[in-house]
Amino acid sequence: MIPHQIIYQIGYISCWYRSDHDADQDFRSKLNDLLGRASVVVPLGRARSGIFLLVKQVVTEARRKVIMCPYTIPDVINMVRFGGGEPVFVDFRPNSTNVDLGHLRSLVDEQTACVLVTHYHVPQADTKAIADFCRSKGVKFFDDCAISLGASIEGQPIGTVSDASVFSFSGFKILNFFWGGAIAMPPGAIATAIEAEVGTWPRLSFRQYQYQAKRVLTYRLLTSRLVFPLLFPLRRRNIASGKIVDIPPLSRVETASLDDTIISRPALAALGEWRRKFSVVAEIVAHRRSIAAVYDRHFRKISVSPETAEERRAEAGFVNYPIIVGRDMRDKVYRALIASNYDVALSLYPNVHEMEGFTDLPGRTGHVSELVRSIITLPTHTRVTPAYAERLSQFLLTLIPSQ
């Protein structure tokens, strides 16, 4: 039994003894090396504050609209609002996480401050076209690379093709800690202003991390090789007897205000943890691609974002491998997989546009709404072997033979 998601190694206690004052600059240098260009890197205590900072820099009285993807966590929308922006949702193409470029173009007007797109298991197929369009309209283009570290877009490392990129290094990421992230951007007025503001923020303390550290450690223990096989039967029974919900419980709204954790820099312990893990990024991404290649042999036609060109998929990070089984089949397929000891997931995110507090926001999200109710997500992390992926695939083919 292999869990659908894992926590990569974290030095929960040792990191606090290994921390040093060189960690900040070393981290910035290593992220620059990974990105392959001289970017201004600003480490953050919590990744979501990067959205707040970028929106805050570009909104004006005349330009407040932020065109953005609704397939995300609710706090991303909150950060846009905290920054003074007015979210407007852009839809995806059918059965895809690729933005509907035509819809996006129709939303941009003289009141638009910026466009913020999110990269998923594969990067946005029209990233370069979106960047060119935004430039022609005098609109800033930002991208959310929270789950895409190590991917590329047309040969350029993700995080180097927009006006600024936000990365997340929290518990489930490759470079991970309890919270944290960074903004990477070219030198300029936005970078200067953000560096100056973040430079005044205090560093997160050990005490401030404690609640999240307990959650991360608990998840790691529950999905460990020893404990997970013992607990999975309980999960299996709960799913067999209970109702399957469309919106994952972890998608709840977490931040009601700009609390102290949002406007803080990461602890030196966090920076030290990230610094020492850069060497594993390429290895983990290569593993994910190899597992995705196994699934591709069977499910390429029903994979999410099937229109993405092969050369673009070859550059993807494949944090997971979502497939379309259809709204009518999803629950049946999901229950059957769990009942046969294959721990898979449903949709990674909700359609935030459907959640309380966000339904009145402008935009169109019909394709996203259908997507979140049609997905089964297959795992690609490093505990998934090619043999396991093949066994899972063969069993799944018995459930959806007509694909």
Buried (B, 14 or more C-beta within 10 A) or exposed (E): BBBBBBBBEBBBEEBBEBBEEEBBEBBBBBBBEBBEEEBBBBBBBBBBBBBBBBBBBBBEEEBBBBBBBBBBBBBBBBBBBBBBBBBBBBBBBEBBBBBBBEBBBEBBEEEBBBBBBBBBBBBBBBBEBBBEBBEEBEBBBBBBBBBBBBBBBEEBBBBBBBBBBBBBBBBBBBBBBBBBBBBBBBEEEBBEEBBEBBEEBEBBEEEBBEEBBEEBBEBBEBBBEEEBEEBBEEBBEEBEEEEEEBBBEEBEBEBEEBEEBBBBBBBBBBBBBBBBBBEBBEEBBEBBBBBBBBBBEBBBEBBBBBEBEEEBBEBBBBBBBBBBBBBEBBBBBBBBBBEBEBBBBBBBBBBBBBBEEBEEBEBBBEBBBBBBBBBBBBBBBBEBBEEBBBEBBEBBEEBBEEB
